[in-house]
């Protein structure tokens, strides 16, 4: 008799980025082992062998999928997908798994997927995307904005379900006398609004001369290091490279304000980590951020690209500790109720159970 298993198909769990972070949360919570999940990596951010290495990894993933369907009873395949290359890799896998008689959960992460669909795809490719998502048994999205997009885009959208990203609770020691430290954690580039943050820091520096900005992430680091130098911010801005593990905890422990001035987002893990850790958040209305932070209640939100408003928000929270504490207390309560591992994992489990019941009846 074949052994029952489930598949998770995604980028390498040991890599960087939001999908790998989500997979690690699921693994640490015991969700993967509880559901007999076998991980199949289609891509790695740590690929050292260029295009050939990427192709070989993807072909290996295809072979593994077929192997598992031949020698095991596969209940479902949970496929994590973003835009562009990620979509192309996963679209073929969706079709392969459906041909093999499998059930598919698509989990959409890409912050830029709507732009990819609307502006980078012709009518033929848009239809291909619609067909792919309508083939899935369930599509998980990360914010209410994505549910609205699905209803406006797809003929069949009732199988789209909202599940927020989960983050383990971070219990950091309370700061008796917090230093004026602002942190940004994420891919260093235009989409995340790093240029706006550096520009805003010129005004913040004038009001708070001792302020520090810690930038943790990879990407266009040298470009923005030069920008910080040109703006006279060398003494205020520190580029840390990619931070994770204890290094990330050390950065968060120093942080008074977490700032993410993004133009596009899915549902950023960094905002949730800040909420959990009792750190005030200044961000934008991009993607799922308003689902987590209500402006004036759990933090401050500004329009993406509004540098003056961004500077005002940062200065306000640096100078007003009572307001800072009000936001962090509200954010922590909301995190515990809606975004903690204890809140999210049961939601994913219910989706698995429902799909597996469908599979057993097939």
MIDRENTI-112431 format. One record per residue (C-alpha): x, z, y; residue number from 1; residue in one letter. Coordinates in nm, 4 decimals, padded with zeros to 6 digits. Each point is the difference from the previous one (the first is absolute). Example, Ala and Ser with C-alpha at 12.3 -4.5 7.8 and 13.67 -1.06 7.14 Angstrom:
PT;01.2300;00.7800;-00.4500;1;a
PT;00.1370;-00.0660;00.3440;2;s
# end
This chain:
PT;00.0000;00.0000;00.0000;1;x
PT;00.1341;-00.0939;00.3425;2;x
PT;00.0972;00.2773;00.2409;3;x
PT;-00.2027;00.0259;00.3214;4;x
PT;00.2010;-00.0429;00.3208;5;x
PT;-00.0480;-00.1057;00.3613;6;x
PT;00.2343;-00.2020;00.2190;7;x
PT;00.1189;00.0461;00.3557;8;x
PT;00.1554;-00.3146;00.1453;9;x
PT;00.1851;00.0366;00.3284;10;x
PT;00.3349;00.0074;00.1718;11;x
PT;00.2693;00.2175;-00.1588;12;x
PT;-00.0945;00.3684;00.0214;13;x
PT;00.3630;00.0773;00.0891;14;x
PT;-00.0119;-00.2267;00.3055;15;x
PT;-00.0929;00.0563;00.3622;16;x
PT;-00.3270;-00.0408;00.1847;17;x
PT;-00.3602;00.1108;-00.0220;18;x
PT;-00.0858;-00.1328;-00.3474;19;x
PT;00.2992;00.1713;-00.1618;20;x
PT;-00.0913;00.3207;00.1834;21;x
PT;-00.3577;-00.0132;-00.1318;22;x
PT;00.1232;-00.0596;-00.3554;23;x
PT;00.2328;00.2990;00.0250;24;x
PT;-00.2898;00.2170;00.1168;25;x
PT;-00.2093;-00.1125;-00.2982;26;x
PT;00.2895;00.0661;-00.2348;27;x
PT;00.0771;00.3461;00.1386;28;x
PT;-00.3685;00.0943;-00.0189;29;x
PT;-00.0045;-00.0866;-00.3716;30;x
PT;-00.2530;-00.2785;00.0532;31;x
PT;00.2110;-00.2686;-00.1696;32;x
PT;00.0759;00.2063;-00.3096;33;x
PT;-00.3585;00.1302;-00.0237;34;x
PT;-00.1238;-00.3601;-00.0121;35;x
PT;00.2693;-00.1379;-00.2345;36;x
PT;00.1222;-00.2354;00.2725;37;x
PT;00.2881;-00.2382;-00.0622;38;x
PT;00.1757;-00.1153;00.3179;39;x
PT;00.0901;-00.3663;00.0437;40;x
PT;00.2142;-00.0886;00.3029;41;x
PT;-00.0410;-00.3523;00.1380;42;x
PT;00.2363;00.0503;00.2922;43;x
PT;00.2673;00.2359;00.1274;44;x
PT;00.1225;00.0779;00.3504;45;x
PT;00.3374;00.0767;-00.1611;46;x
PT;00.0517;-00.3443;-00.1557;47;x
PT;00.3738;-00.0817;00.0056;48;x
PT;-00.0176;-00.3445;-00.1586;49;x
PT;-00.1933;-00.1995;00.2573;50;x
PT;-00.2645;-00.2562;-00.0880;51;x
PT;00.1120;-00.0315;-00.3613;52;x
PT;-00.0274;00.3748;-00.0524;53;x
PT;-00.3460;00.0053;00.1590;54;x
PT;-00.1169;-00.2873;-00.2219;55;x
PT;00.1333;00.1637;-00.3159;56;x
PT;-00.1733;00.3282;00.0830;57;x
PT;-00.3303;-00.1787;00.0573;58;x
PT;00.0263;-00.2025;-00.3219;59;x
PT;00.0805;00.3230;-00.1829;60;x
PT;-00.3183;00.1516;00.1444;61;x
PT;-00.2078;-00.2924;-00.1286;62;x
PT;00.1485;00.0396;-00.3481;63;x
PT;-00.0659;00.3757;00.0022;64;x
PT;-00.3650;-00.0524;00.0927;65;x
PT;-00.0501;-00.2401;-00.2911;66;x
PT;00.1890;00.2343;-00.2353;67;x
PT;-00.2175;00.2978;00.0895;68;x
PT;-00.3217;-00.1969;-00.0442;69;x
PT;00.1143;-00.1258;-00.3412;70;x
PT;00.1282;00.3288;-00.1438;71;x
PT;-00.2130;00.2612;00.1828;72;x
PT;-00.3584;00.0429;00.1106;73;x
PT;00.0302;-00.0281;00.3776;74;x
PT;-00.2855;00.1714;00.1797;75;x
PT;00.0761;-00.1204;00.3511;76;x
PT;00.2738;-00.1381;00.2213;77;x
PT;00.0413;00.1673;00.3391;78;x
PT;00.1740;-00.2584;00.2198;79;x
PT;00.1444;00.1029;00.3377;80;x
PT;00.0099;-00.2935;00.2412;81;x
PT;00.1077;-00.0802;00.3551;82;x
PT;00.0258;-00.3305;00.1864;83;x
PT;00.2122;-00.3139;-00.0361;84;x
PT;00.2361;00.0124;-00.2991;85;x
PT;-00.1655;00.3101;-00.1388;86;x
PT;-00.3372;-00.1752;00.0002;87;x
PT;00.1384;-00.3099;-00.1713;88;x
PT;00.1614;00.2079;-00.2749;89;x
PT;-00.3108;00.2068;-00.0623;90;x
PT;-00.2530;-00.2862;00.0226;91;x
PT;00.1495;-00.1641;-00.3094;92;x
PT;-00.0024;00.3328;-00.1824;93;x
PT;-00.3675;00.0549;00.0812;94;x
PT;-00.0842;-00.3343;-00.1577;95;x
PT;00.2207;00.0649;-00.3027;96;x
PT;-00.1576;00.3393;-00.0640;97;x
PT;-00.3533;-00.1361;00.0342;98;x
PT;00.0839;-00.2768;-00.2502;99;x
PT;00.1264;00.2729;-00.2352;100;x
PT;-00.3330;00.1787;00.0365;101;x
PT;00.1255;00.2872;00.2146;102;x
PT;-00.1547;00.2030;00.2791;103;x
PT;00.1699;-00.0119;00.3403;104;x
PT;00.0202;00.2488;00.2857;105;x
PT;00.1582;-00.1587;00.3074;106;x
PT;00.1463;00.2517;00.2456;107;x
PT;00.0564;-00.1580;00.3421;108;x
PT;00.2839;00.1506;00.2046;109;x
PT;00.1233;-00.2696;00.2365;110;x
PT;-00.0406;00.0936;00.3657;111;x
PT;00.0232;-00.3667;00.0964;112;x
PT;-00.2313;-00.1416;-00.2664;113;x
PT;-00.2797;-00.0871;00.2419;114;x
PT;00.2431;-00.1882;00.2244;115;x
PT;00.1498;-00.1662;-00.3072;116;x
PT;-00.3467;-00.1125;-00.1120;117;x
PT;-00.1252;-00.1135;00.3418;118;x
PT;00.3123;-00.1495;00.1574;119;x
PT;00.2399;-00.1012;-00.2776;120;x
PT;-00.2366;-00.1416;-00.2610;121;x
PT;-00.1842;-00.3293;00.0152;122;x
PT;-00.3548;-00.0322;-00.1321;123;x
PT;00.1181;-00.0752;-00.3538;124;x
PT;00.2218;00.3076;-00.0172;125;x
PT;-00.2702;00.2176;00.1568;126;x
PT;-00.2351;-00.1076;-00.2784;127;x
PT;00.2728;00.0853;-00.2519;128;x
PT;00.0222;00.3507;00.1488;129;x
PT;-00.3762;00.0441;-00.0062;130;x
PT;-00.0131;-00.1137;-00.3621;131;x
PT;00.2783;00.2421;-00.0952;132;x
PT;-00.1675;00.3016;00.1573;133;x
PT;-00.3391;-00.0926;-00.1415;134;x
PT;00.1516;-00.0244;-00.3498;135;x
PT;00.1028;00.3656;00.0173;136;x
PT;-00.2298;00.2635;-00.1449;137;x
PT;00.0835;00.2405;00.2842;138;x
PT;00.1934;-00.0463;00.3236;139;x
PT;00.1395;00.3157;00.1600;140;x
PT;00.0644;-00.0100;00.3753;141;x
PT;00.1581;00.2628;00.2222;142;x
PT;-00.2290;00.0339;00.3003;143;x
PT;-00.3527;-00.0579;00.1263;144;x
PT;00.1261;-00.2980;00.2042;145;x
PT;00.0914;-00.1752;-00.3239;146;x
PT;-00.3497;00.0588;-00.1398;147;x
PT;-00.1446;-00.1646;00.3121;148;x
PT;00.2418;-00.2924;-00.0431;149;x
PT;-00.0996;-00.0423;-00.3650;150;x
PT;-00.3699;-00.0129;00.0849;151;x
PT;00.0646;-00.2657;00.2632;152;x
PT;00.2333;-00.2075;-00.2193;153;x
PT;-00.1147;00.0042;-00.3621;154;x
PT;-00.3216;-00.1171;-00.1609;155;x
PT;00.0263;00.2908;-00.2431;156;x
PT;00.1253;00.3199;00.1626;157;x
PT;-00.1948;00.2787;-00.1712;158;x
PT;00.2967;00.0572;-00.2340;159;x
PT;00.2266;00.0937;00.2936;160;x
PT;00.0559;00.3757;00.0110;161;x
PT;00.1697;00.2177;00.2603;162;x
PT;00.2705;00.2337;-00.1306;163;x
PT;00.2499;00.1452;00.2436;164;x
PT;00.3656;00.0399;-00.0857;165;x
PT;00.0862;00.3435;-00.1349;166;x
PT;00.2942;00.2082;00.1171;167;x
PT;00.1309;00.3262;-00.1502;168;x
PT;-00.0436;00.2970;00.2318;169;x
PT;00.3134;00.0799;00.1982;170;x
PT;00.0349;00.3693;00.0769;171;x
PT;00.2747;00.0203;00.2614;172;x
PT;00.1065;00.3248;00.1701;173;x
PT;-00.1718;00.0599;00.3331;174;x
PT;00.2021;-00.0831;00.3106;175;x
PT;00.0214;00.3033;00.2297;176;x
PT;00.1567;-00.1928;00.2880;177;x
PT;-00.0358;-00.3710;-00.0761;178;x
PT;00.2602;-00.2344;00.1423;179;x
PT;-00.1202;-00.3131;00.1828;180;x
PT;00.0546;-00.2341;-00.2957;181;x
PT;-00.2041;-00.3162;-00.0627;182;x
PT;00.0316;-00.1763;-00.3348;183;x
PT;-00.0820;-00.3502;-00.1180;184;x
PT;00.0195;-00.0741;-00.3739;185;x
PT;-00.0591;-00.3529;-00.1242;186;x
PT;00.1230;-00.3572;00.0053;187;x
PT;00.1859;-00.0541;00.3269;188;x
PT;-00.1550;-00.3086;00.1573;189;x
PT;-00.2508;-00.1479;00.2400;190;x
PT;-00.3075;00.0551;-00.2213;191;x
PT;00.0582;00.3749;00.0056;192;x
PT;00.0298;-00.0020;00.3801;193;x
PT;00.3546;00.1311;00.0143;194;x
PT;00.0681;-00.2014;00.3172;195;x
PT;-00.2925;00.1748;00.1717;196;x
PT;00.1223;00.3411;-00.1113;197;x
PT;00.3491;-00.0601;00.1387;198;x
PT;-00.1411;-00.1280;00.3289;199;x
PT;-00.2312;00.3021;00.0265;200;x
PT;00.2963;00.2294;-00.0637;201;x
PT;00.1469;-00.0946;00.3387;202;x
PT;-00.2888;00.1825;00.1723;203;x
PT;-00.0055;00.2779;-00.2584;204;x
PT;00.3696;00.0641;00.0655;205;x
PT;-00.0685;00.0357;00.3734;206;x
PT;-00.2613;00.2703;-00.0639;207;x
PT;00.1749;00.1666;-00.2965;208;x
PT;00.3779;-00.0497;00.0370;209;x
PT;00.0767;00.1837;-00.3267;210;x
PT;-00.2278;-00.2186;-00.2126;211;x
PT;00.1311;-00.1585;-00.3200;212;x
PT;-00.1421;-00.2968;-00.1902;213;x
PT;00.0854;-00.0226;-00.3703;214;x
PT;-00.0574;-00.3448;-00.1521;215;x
PT;00.0031;-00.0053;-00.3790;216;x
PT;-00.0379;-00.3345;-00.1734;217;x
PT;00.1575;-00.3320;-00.0870;218;x
PT;-00.0666;-00.3399;00.1548;219;x
PT;00.1265;-00.1298;00.3338;220;x
PT;00.2040;00.3102;00.0713;221;x
PT;00.2875;-00.1623;00.1887;222;x
PT;-00.2351;-00.1944;00.2270;223;x
PT;-00.1759;00.3160;00.1102;224;x
PT;00.3174;00.2049;00.0137;225;x
PT;00.1191;-00.2523;00.2599;226;x
PT;-00.3341;00.0286;00.1824;227;x
PT;00.0329;00.3789;00.0147;228;x
PT;00.3501;-00.0381;00.1389;229;x
PT;-00.1168;-00.2482;00.2646;230;x
PT;-00.2752;00.2434;00.1046;231;x
PT;00.2506;00.2821;00.0424;232;x
PT;-00.1376;00.1967;-00.2950;233;x
PT;00.3135;00.0348;-00.2127;234;x
PT;00.0025;00.3788;00.0407;235;x
PT;-00.3711;00.0322;-00.0791;236;x
PT;-00.0470;-00.2370;-00.2959;237;x
PT;00.1475;00.0432;-00.3467;238;x
PT;-00.0368;-00.2669;-00.2712;239;x
PT;00.0027;00.1679;-00.3411;240;x
PT;-00.0445;-00.2914;-00.2405;241;x
PT;-00.2523;00.0275;-00.2821;242;x
PT;-00.0928;00.3643;-00.0607;243;x
PT;-00.1602;00.1480;-00.3097;244;x
PT;-00.0034;00.3167;-00.2054;245;x
PT;00.1660;00.3042;00.1534;246;x
PT;00.1343;-00.2055;00.2898;247;x
PT;-00.3561;-00.0886;00.1010;248;x
PT;-00.1062;00.3644;-00.0251;249;x
PT;00.2932;00.0994;00.2215;250;x
PT;-00.1053;-00.2589;00.2595;251;x
PT;-00.3624;00.1163;-00.0054;252;x
PT;00.1111;00.3611;00.0347;253;x
PT;00.1711;-00.0922;00.3283;254;x
PT;-00.2970;-00.2034;00.1261;255;x
PT;-00.2499;00.1056;00.2659;256;x
PT;-00.1796;-00.3380;00.0290;257;x
PT;-00.0327;-00.2800;-00.2528;258;x
PT;-00.0451;-00.3348;00.1754;259;x
PT;-00.1137;-00.3248;-00.1628;260;x
PT;-00.0910;-00.2584;00.2697;261;x
PT;-00.0900;-00.2750;-00.2495;262;x
PT;-00.1765;-00.3308;00.0615;263;x
PT;-00.1043;-00.0411;-00.3654;264;x
PT;-00.0407;00.2583;-00.2745;265;x
PT;-00.1706;00.0566;-00.3304;266;x
PT;-00.0151;00.3762;-00.0308;267;x
PT;00.3415;00.1397;00.0965;268;x
PT;00.1400;00.2738;-00.2202;269;x
PT;00.2128;00.1350;00.2848;270;x
PT;-00.3063;00.0993;00.2029;271;x
PT;-00.1392;00.1882;-00.3003;272;x
PT;00.3334;00.1734;-00.0596;273;x
PT;00.0060;00.1134;00.3624;274;x
PT;-00.3575;00.1308;-00.0245;275;x
PT;00.0899;00.1909;-00.3145;276;x
PT;00.3172;00.1443;00.1531;277;x
PT;-00.1654;00.1276;00.3184;278;x
PT;00.1576;-00.2593;00.2298;279;x
PT;-00.1929;-00.1457;00.2927;280;x
PT;-00.0673;-00.3747;-00.0244;281;x
PT;00.0087;-00.2653;00.2717;282;x
PT;-00.0989;-00.3404;-00.1330;283;x
PT;-00.2247;-00.3035;00.0570;284;x
PT;-00.3357;-00.1297;-00.1190;285;x
PT;00.1644;-00.2355;-00.2507;286;x
PT;-00.1382;-00.0313;-00.3526;287;x
PT;-00.1127;00.3224;-00.1609;288;x
PT;00.1635;00.2342;00.2510;289;x
PT;-00.3333;00.0876;00.1728;290;x
PT;-00.1369;00.1075;-00.3400;291;x
PT;00.2681;00.2695;-00.0029;292;x
PT;00.0403;00.0817;00.3706;293;x
PT;-00.2988;00.0231;00.2320;294;x
PT;00.1341;-00.0321;00.3537;295;x
PT;-00.0112;00.3354;00.1744;296;x
PT;-00.0816;00.1934;-00.3174;297;x
PT;00.2819;-00.0378;-00.2556;298;x
PT;00.2485;-00.1697;00.2324;299;x
PT;00.0301;-00.2621;00.2710;300;x
PT;-00.0578;-00.3738;-00.0454;301;x
PT;00.0831;-00.2763;00.2474;302;x
PT;-00.0487;-00.3756;-00.0057;303;x
PT;00.2891;-00.1812;-00.1655;304;x
PT;00.2293;-00.1406;00.2681;305;x
PT;-00.1129;00.2404;00.2750;306;x
PT;00.3413;00.1459;00.0782;307;x
PT;-00.1182;00.2135;00.2929;308;x
PT;-00.2736;00.1639;-00.2074;309;x
PT;00.2499;00.0582;-00.2804;310;x
PT;00.2426;00.1710;00.2383;311;x
PT;-00.2822;00.2110;00.1480;312;x
PT;-00.1098;00.1176;-00.3453;313;x
PT;00.3530;00.0946;-00.1045;314;x
PT;00.0663;00.1873;00.3243;315;x
PT;-00.3323;00.1830;-00.0255;316;x
PT;00.0687;00.1291;-00.3502;317;x
PT;00.3605;00.0910;00.0771;318;x
PT;-00.1111;00.2113;00.2960;319;x
PT;-00.3232;00.1525;-00.1323;320;x
PT;00.0615;00.2154;-00.3067;321;x
PT;-00.3572;00.1314;-00.0063;322;x
PT;-00.1374;-00.3538;-00.0272;323;x
PT;00.2676;-00.0876;-00.2538;324;x
PT;-00.1064;00.2923;-00.2182;325;x
PT;-00.3698;-00.0876;00.0346;326;x
PT;00.0632;-00.3515;-00.1322;327;x
PT;00.2236;00.1100;-00.2854;328;x
PT;-00.2497;00.2598;-00.1240;329;x
PT;-00.2836;-00.2534;00.0003;330;x
PT;00.2196;-00.2611;-00.1673;331;x
PT;00.1107;00.2386;-00.2738;332;x
PT;-00.3607;00.0901;-00.0814;333;x
PT;-00.1014;-00.3667;-00.0124;334;x
PT;00.2998;-00.0831;-00.2183;335;x
PT;-00.0855;00.2699;-00.2528;336;x
PT;-00.3624;-00.1148;-00.0222;337;x
PT;00.0471;-00.3775;-00.0082;338;x
PT;00.3590;-00.1136;-00.0655;339;x
PT;00.1678;00.2545;-00.2262;340;x
PT;00.0867;-00.0769;-00.3613;341;x
PT;-00.2767;00.2398;-00.1037;342;x
PT;-00.2526;-00.2030;00.2019;343;x
PT;00.1116;-00.3537;-00.0916;344;x
PT;00.1078;00.0033;-00.3650;345;x
PT;-00.3520;00.0870;-00.1271;346;x
PT;-00.1359;-00.3004;00.1928;347;x
PT;00.2452;-00.2348;-00.1718;348;x
PT;-00.0795;00.1613;-00.3345;349;x
PT;-00.3716;-00.0671;00.0483;350;x
PT;00.0758;-00.3679;00.0622;351;x
PT;00.2134;-00.0154;-00.3155;352;x
PT;-00.2719;00.1694;-00.2046;353;x
PT;-00.2675;-00.2418;00.1228;354;x
PT;00.2123;-00.3081;-00.0725;355;x
PT;00.0995;00.1315;-00.3431;356;x
PT;-00.3660;00.0563;-00.0870;357;x
PT;-00.0642;-00.3652;00.0897;358;x
PT;00.2966;-00.0983;-00.2173;359;x
PT;-00.1298;00.1972;-00.2987;360;x
PT;-00.3332;-00.1817;00.0215;361;x
PT;00.1605;-00.3441;00.0141;362;x
# end
